[in-house]
Amino acid sequence: MEKKEIIVLSAEDFLKTIYFDNLKIEKPYIVISIRDDDRILPIEIKKTNLCKDVLISEFIDLPESRVLELKEELNNLVEKGLYFNDNKAKEVFEYLSKHKANDDFEKILIHCVAGQSRSQAIGLFAEIYFNEDYSNISKRLHEGNFDYFLKLQEYLPKEKQIPNEDLLEIIDRNKTNYSSEDLFI
C-alpha cells in the first residue's frame, strides 16, 4: 500500500478546499469531519467521484476525564455522548480500518473547528496507522489533545504504540515551544 497523505485543516480551510479546490485535489480522498454538533457546521459533505466517503463525528473539544468531572454541568453532553469516549475512538478506527482494507483513497482530509486539537490527534494517529510515520508527533501532539491520541493509540499493535512517558516528555517540551503555525503541516 502506498503512503497516504494526511491533511489536517480548520473548518474554514476545509470548506475552502472543498468548495474552491484550494489544494487542487485530483486523487481519491476520504474525509473525517469533526464537529461539536451539527449547528456549528451545518453543511452536508457528499460522496463524489473523488470523495470516496465521509465520517461525521460529533464531539466537543474537551477530554473525557474533564467532561466526566463536570458531569452535572455538562449532563446534556454526557447523555448525548458528545465527547471523545471509547465509542468515538472505535468509530474513527473502524472508519480508517475499512478504508485501509479497501485501499480506495490516497488522501485523508481531517478537520475540526480550529484544526489544532481534535483533528491533529486523529491526523497523528492516521500517519502512524497508514504510513508508520512518527515524524510529526512533536508538531501534532500537545496537552490539549493528548487524551484523544491515547484512546486512538490503543488500536495500534503494541509494538507501534508510543510509551506514555515518551508522549508526556514530548508534551512537556511543547509547552514552551507551542505555536499554532507549527500545526499546519
C-alpha positions, 0 to 999 in steps of 0.5 A: 500500500502506498503512503497516504497523505494526511491533511489536517485543516480548520473548518474554514480551510476545509470548506475552502478546499472543498468548495474552491479546490484550494489544494487542487485535489485530483486523487481519491480522498476520504474525509473525517469531519469533526464537529461539536454538533451539527449547528456549528457546521451545518453543511452536508459533505457528499460522496463524489467521484473523488470523495470516496466517503465521509465520517461525521463525528460529533464531539466537543473539544474537551477530554473525557476525564474533564467532561466526566468531572463536570458531569452535572454541568455538562449532563446534556453532553454526557447523555448525548455522548458528545465527547471523545469516549471509547465509542468515538475512538472505535468509530474513527478506527473502524472508519480508517480500518475499512478504508485501509482494507479497501485501499480506495483513497490516497488522501485523508482530509481531517478537520475540526473547528480550529484544526489544532486539537481534535483533528491533529490527534486523529491526523497523528494517529492516521500517519502512524496507522497508514504510513508508520510515520512518527515524524510529526508527533512533536508538531501534532501532539500537545496537552490539549489533545493528548487524551484523544491520541491515547484512546486512538493509540490503543488500536495500534499493535503494541509494538507501534504504540508510543510509551506514555512517558515518551508522549508526556516528555514530548508534551512537556517540551511543547509547552514552551515551544507551542505555536499554532503555525507549527500545526499546519503541516 
